[in-house]
Amino acid sequence: MSDPKAIIIFGPPGSGKTTLAKYLADKLNLVHYDTGQQIEKQIKNTSALKNPVVRKERNLFLHGDLLPAGVVLKMVFKDVSKIARYGDGVVLSGSPRSQKEADELIPFMEKLFGKKNLLFIGLKVDPEISIKRNSKRLICSVCGASPINLRKGNLTCPICLGKLERRGLDKPETTRLRLKEYKKKTEPVFADYKKQGFKFMTVDTTPPPYKIFTSTLTKIRKI
């Protein structure tokens, strides 16, 4: 296929969705849209927390539960429509996470970009590796980067010098809950869309990132 205009990356927590999405967005001249990161920005807005609905959504998010589909879709539709209006393509990571989300999001993406220009990439990784990765992960509070191979005790982002933080969402017990949610609610959704004839590929994210990056890009251009 020619370079896709829209890529949907899905996989369990700790499988490297964000890392791969950023790489592909750069190489294919697409915009990376991380749903989880956008949700986190909203629920960390202290002024918005005065709203009881937002407080409820924040508690769901921090405990590893899925947010209501309507909440997520409203945000994604607005932002992705804006990206398409500027003539850009998108790499979407973190959505859809449930059948209800998919039933509205996939037709929306198909209408914006065309079925032939839409590619699904499924990431696979051992659950114990997911838990180990997440428990060690640090996220920049400013630019959202998740740097690796940091010196022990380093809490400064090497990209923007912002403060690195460990998310409560990445605690081992929360990651285990999120893995169960993924297996129950997310994985079956994509199996159904694969049967519908959408372009699909799977990627093992156990190897080092540079190997994953190069092999994935090669596979995309051979589809």
Sequence and secondary structure as in RCSB ss.txt:
>XXXX:A:sequence
MSDPKAIIIFGPPGSGKTTLAKYLADKLNLVHYDTGQQIEKQIKNTSALKNPVVRKERNLFLHGDLLPAGVVLKM
VFKDVSKIARYGDGVVLSGSPRSQKEADELIPFMEKLFGKKNLLFIGLKVDPEISIKRNSKRLICSVCGASPINL
RKGNLTCPICLGKLERRGLDKPETTRLRLKEYKKKTEPVFADYKKQGFKFMTVDTTPPPYKIFTSTLTKIRKI
>XXXX:A:secstr
    SEEEEE  TTS HHHHHHHHHHHTT EEEEHHHHHHHHHT TTGGGSHHHHHHHHHHHTT    HHHHHHH
HHHHHHHHHHTT  EEEES   SHHHHHHHHHHHHHHH GGGEEEEEEE  HHHHHHHHHH  EETTT     S 
 TT  B TTT  BEE  GGGSHHHHHHHHHHIIIIIHHHHHHHHHTT EEEEEE  S HHHHHHHHHHHHTT 
